[in-house]
Amino acid sequence: MSTFTSQIYRIFVPKFIRKKILAKELRKSILEYYSGTPGEPSEEIEVVLDYLRSNPIAVFPYPFQNKYNADEIEVLEDKTRDLRYVMLDGKKLYFKKRWSNKRIRHSFNELTREQDPQSPHRYLNKDFKLAEGDVLVDIGVAEGNFALEAVEKASRLILFETDKEWIEALNATFEPWKNKVLIVNKFVSDVTNATNTTLDDFFPAGETISFLKIDVDGAESRLLKGCARILGEQKPLKLAVCTYHKQNDESEFDSLLKQNGFATSHSDGYMLFYYDKKMKAPYLRRGLIRAVKR
């Protein structure tokens, strides 16, 4: 496509149609790539290909996602706070003030879908879970669904979130447990300044943390650089760190964690994170690494 044609295409073809066209092209590329790869795909990959042969491309290319229906989610209103919420395991999960009921339903539907037992994005499984009394550090907490499910089991929770609109909602969500929950409005990175902190600087040497959940939209590598001391010295320690945002995150994080004495495993299945504009073959990415040092 010439530059001129590309400009006309962008002007006259609505964005949502362009997205559909690109998604169809990517789906075709994925199927062609694996059909042209020598040898038979693994059973795990074949499950994904079988889904794509008869379905549109999806971040979670598995039938489990189809059982979720946002229209069935009940959104409730807290008039004293002027905030809306959804019930999660009998607890109130609040959302941004400006969000509509429709957007809240969609968001909560995505949260529950990504933590489905069959999801490649699920943080915990039967062999990797929070223990009673764990100190949980949740980085990239957003709505706070993971921390809310853990709040009664953990002895202390430190929640990092940079979006100020989420801070208001998080304060409402965790108000019943405010004595053991600290909400920090900072980026967690490899530098410390007015808006950023490293984990090594935030937690003094000798302070115990026992579970790190890391989901920071592609900034995971910088975060891990900023907690070299904790990774090297802290034990016992568990990490659930997302690996789907960038092409090489899984291999790089796995190597780093093993060098620091962790036993690692990845979540089951694959994700198709087609929001990454740099996405390329082999296309399929593991959702996260679960790491344990005893």
Secondary structure by P-SEA (a helix, b strand, c coil): ccaaaaaaaaacccaaaaaaaaaaaaaaaaaaaaaaccccccaaaaaaaaaaacccccccccccccccccccbbbbbcccccbbbbbcccbbbbccccccaaaaaaaaaaaaaaacccccccccccccccccccbbbbcccccaaaaaaacccccbbbbbbccaaaaaaaaaaaccccccbbbbcccccccccccbbbccccccccccccbbbbbcccaaaaaaaaacccccccccbbbbccccccccaaaaaaaaaaaacccccccccccccccccccccccccccbbbbbcc
